[in-house]
């Protein structure tokens, strides 16, 4: 191995993946590697994969080709969820040398004895039942915000989801460790922390299958609210059945938590929610949104929704559309259902034709544009604090208000990673707000 080998990373998927990639990168840099951009020649390329992303296999192959164009002799390692679910598939991709599963990815250098390319990819992937210990992670370095992992895995059995197969049982970091990580992030000059995990509302379950909650999610956010040096704390995504009124009420009066909730719905039809084995009905979802609006009338509320699930008739889809249209929400993340091996839904009757799935997806994305526009418009004329990011995008600097309105103004490097008080003035044609 070179005396000072270089390594480049690429992350597919969720905020949790980004936090873990950043932690793996810090570990391997401590072992003597120098990190470079993925677009540059490197001795080692590490691709953190996702099992949720559509066309995961196609994306992965494109990234491997891109890496080998930079350096045909580069050692290529695949880690993450897709690597756990389908290690043989990734190992068979031309140019892949190493595949590491759910637990092995956190010990990357132990599996790299030299950077000589292999004839076929070597696999180290545990049985997912062995993924019962917790590795804390957080991302820093390239953002004004950090993703702080507080929980991993999931005990839910949603019929469409492979995440429990890719990440194992629900387990959490200890409260002192999370608070210490938040202090470490604050010392880096980062202004905002986003809490991440697979099912963060389930925070508190211990390692090794211990189902007892050592702490609750409410206790976690109460402790983090006391961490000095961080201006903002944001909850990334939380299940509606775990977002209890006490959490909403605490966020409403907290010092640092922002008025922004992202709450998976998946369907506005109780018939489909039952088929999905979700742990709530739409009435509970409606109650949670109403609770937020009562205590935080200007909060941003995002929604995950799946279209084209088996058994979704035109009537049931319209139930979802009308339910969402009537809800006072701010935007949608729309996912077109795709079959996943080893899930209950993959063998269900009532398969929705792909063309119909795409048509419904387009309808909901159009509704999302309408909802976001209405939400942004409702904020015009208000004074807000914007956290500006560090990228010059076509002569503009962008940032977000606490309640997640995207704002832009002509590029000014002095604004990077600063909080500025502004009055939201008007909306541009691209749907981004400008200010006075």
Secondary structure, 3 states (H helix, E strand, C coil): CCCCCEEEEEECCCHHHHHHHHHHHHHHHHCCCEEECCCCCCCEEEEEECCCCCCHHHHHHHHHHHHHHHCCCCEEEEEEHHHHHCHHHHHCCCCCCEEECCCHHHHHHHHCCCCCCCCCCEEECCCHHHCCCCCCCECCCCCCEEEEECEECCCCCCCCCCHHHHHCCCEECCHHHHHHHHHHHHCCCCCEEEEECCCHHHCCECCCCCCCECCCHHHHHHHHCCCCCCCEEEECCCCCCCCCHHHHHHHHHCCCECCEEEEEEECCCHHHHHHHCCCCCHHHHHHHHHHHHHHCCCCEEEEEEEECCCCCCHHHHHHHHHHHHHCCCCEEEEEECCCCCCCHHHHCCCCCCHHHHHHHHHHHHHHHHHHHHHHHHHHCCCEEEEEECCCCECCEEEEEECCCCEEEEECCHHHCCCEEEEEEEEECCCCCEEEC
